[in-house]
Amino acid sequence: MATEVAESPSVPEREDRYPPYPASVVDRFLGWVDSLPVPAWFFYLLLLAVQIIIFNGLAWIDGSPADQDRLAHLLQHLFYRAAQN
């Protein structure tokens, strides 16, 4: 009795990892962040700190009033909610 081996339909051995279109600016930036020697969350935290320093510095130079009350109210609300739970 001869057994026949059924041929499977042609399936590509590997899938392409890259899309058929060029990477956007956002994709290239995220790839650059992923290639840094520090974790991505640390880079974004550092970027946030730099932005806060720049914006507050510009407001200080401009003479705009510091909006610290909003931050104080937010922190008070968060800690009050945490104490309630």
C-alpha positions as CSV (number, residue, x, y, z in Angstrom):
1,M,0.0,0.0,0.0
2,A,1.6,3.3,-1.1
3,T,1.0,6.3,1.1
4,E,0.9,9.6,-0.6
5,V,2.1,12.7,1.2
6,A,-0.2,15.6,0.6
7,E,1.6,18.7,-0.3
8,S,0.8,21.7,1.7
9,P,0.0,25.0,0.0
10,S,3.0,27.2,-0.4
11,V,3.5,29.2,2.8
12,P,6.2,31.8,3.1
13,E,8.8,30.7,5.5
14,R,9.1,34.1,7.1
15,E,7.1,37.2,7.1
16,D,8.6,40.5,6.3
17,R,9.2,42.6,9.4
18,Y,9.0,45.9,7.6
19,P,6.0,47.4,5.9
20,P,6.1,48.1,2.2
21,Y,6.3,51.9,2.7
22,P,9.1,54.0,4.2
23,A,9.1,54.7,7.9
24,S,7.5,58.0,9.1
25,V,9.2,60.6,11.2
26,V,7.4,59.2,14.3
27,D,8.5,55.6,13.5
28,R,12.1,56.8,13.1
29,F,12.0,58.8,16.4
30,L,10.5,55.8,18.3
31,G,13.2,53.5,16.8
32,W,15.9,56.0,17.9
33,V,14.5,56.1,21.4
34,D,14.4,52.3,21.5
35,S,18.1,52.2,20.4
36,L,19.2,54.4,23.3
37,P,21.2,52.7,26.1
38,V,18.6,53.8,28.7
39,P,15.0,52.6,29.1
40,A,12.4,54.4,27.0
41,W,10.4,55.5,30.0
42,F,13.5,57.2,31.5
43,F,14.1,59.2,28.3
44,Y,10.5,60.3,28.2
45,L,10.7,61.3,31.9
46,L,13.8,63.3,31.2
47,L,12.2,64.9,28.2
48,L,9.2,65.9,30.3
49,A,11.5,67.4,33.0
50,V,13.4,69.4,30.3
51,Q,10.1,70.8,28.9
52,I,8.9,71.8,32.3
53,I,12.2,73.6,33.0
54,I,12.1,75.4,29.6
55,F,8.4,76.5,29.9
56,N,8.7,77.6,33.5
57,G,12.0,79.4,32.7
58,L,10.3,81.3,29.8
59,A,7.4,82.2,31.9
60,W,9.8,83.5,34.6
61,I,11.7,85.6,32.1
62,D,8.5,86.9,30.6
63,G,7.2,87.9,34.1
64,S,4.1,85.7,33.9
65,P,2.7,84.7,37.2
66,A,3.7,81.2,38.2
67,D,0.6,78.9,38.2
68,Q,1.6,76.9,41.3
69,D,-1.9,76.9,42.7
70,R,-3.1,74.5,40.1
71,L,-0.4,72.0,40.9
72,A,-1.0,72.4,44.6
73,H,-4.7,71.7,44.2
74,L,-4.0,68.7,42.0
75,L,-1.6,67.2,44.6
76,Q,-4.0,68.0,47.4
77,H,-6.8,66.2,45.5
78,L,-4.6,63.2,44.7
79,F,-3.4,62.8,48.3
80,Y,-6.8,63.3,49.7
81,R,-8.2,60.6,47.5
82,A,-5.4,58.2,48.4
83,A,-6.0,58.8,52.1
84,Q,-9.7,58.0,51.6
85,N,-9.0,54.6,50.2
